[in-house]
Amino acid sequence: MRLNLQLTSLSLLAALWAGCASMPSSPGSDPSLPAPQDKAERAYLGLAADASAFKLEEVQCEMLVVDFFDMYCHVCQSGAKHMDALYHLVQDRGLGNRIKFVGIGVGDTPLEVAMFKDKLHVPFPVFPDRKAVIARQYGDIRVPSVVALVHRDGKFEVIHRSTGLPEHPEEFLEHLQNQAAHPEASRQSRADRFNSATCAGPPGHCTRSDLRLSEVTAVR
C-alpha cells in the first residue's frame, strides 16, 4: 500500500514538472474532441444533445476563432485577458452567433484545461489536446497561437494564423472580417501587428511557468 502511494506521488510530480512540450500525434489519430457536458456550451457550439464527440468543422458558425494555449505557459496565462476582450467585443457587436471561440490546451489534460478556464475565467469552451492531434493540423503551433477559420464550400478554411495573442481587439476583429471577405489576401500579411509575446522554445513548446495552480489568478 505504501509503495503504491509513493509510486502515485512520483507520477504526479513527474506530470507537474514535465516541460510543456506537446506530444507528437501518431498517423491516423482521431481529431475529435469530447462534447462539453455543460448544456450551455453544447448549445453555443451547435452540437446535438446526445453528441459524445465532435470535430471543429461541426461547430455551427461562420467563423471559428481557435485559441491554442498551455495551462502552464506564463504568456498564455497573462494574455488570457486579450482573448476575453476579443470574445466580449464580438458579443457586444451582435456577432456572437456568427463568430465563435474555442480554446485548445496543447499537451494539457482535461483537469488542466478545466483549471485554466476556471482560474482565468475563460468565457468560451476549452478542450484538452494531450497529444497535439488538433494543433498539428495547423502546422507547428507555438503557444499561445490564434487560428481563425471560416466555412467555405462545406468545410473550414484557415484565413488567419499567428503566434501570440491580439492586444488590440477592435483592430484584430476588423482584420479577421477583412480576411474573411477577401480570401485572396495574404493570410499572414498583417499577423505580427496583433501579437503579444510568446513562450520561448521550439514550435509546439513553451517555457513552463513558475506559477502553481493556486497562483494563476494573480495574473488577471
Stockholm file with secondary structure:
# STOCKHOLM 1.0

chainA/1-220         MRLNLQLTSLSLLAALWAGCASMPSSPGSDPSLPAPQDKAERAYLGLAADASAFKLEEVQCEMLVVDFFDMYCHVCQSGAKHMDALYHLVQDRGLGNRIKFVGIGVGDTPLEVAMFKDKLHVPFPVFPDRKAVIARQYGDIRVPSVVALVHRDGKFEVIHRSTGLPEHPEEFLEHLQNQAAHPEASRQSRADRFNSATCAGPPGHCTRSDLRLSEVTAVR
#=GR chainA/1-220 SS CHHHHHHHHHHHHHHHHSCCCCCCCCTTCCCCEECCSSHHHHHHHTCCTTCSEECGGGSCSSEEEEEEECTTBHHHHHTHHHHHHHHHHHHHTTCTTTEEEEEEEETCCHHHHHHHHHHHTCCSCEEEETTCTTGGGGSSCCSSEEEEEEEETTEEEEEEEEESCBSCHHHHHHHHHHHHHCTTSCTTSSGGGGBCCCCSSSTTCCCBCSCCGGGGGGGC
#=GC SS_cons         CHHHHHHHHHHHHHHHHSCCCCCCCCTTCCCCEECCSSHHHHHHHTCCTTCSEECGGGSCSSEEEEEEECTTBHHHHHTHHHHHHHHHHHHHTTCTTTEEEEEEEETCCHHHHHHHHHHHTCCSCEEEETTCTTGGGGSSCCSSEEEEEEEETTEEEEEEEEESCBSCHHHHHHHHHHHHHCTTSCTTSSGGGGBCCCCSSSTTCCCBCSCCGGGGGGGC
//
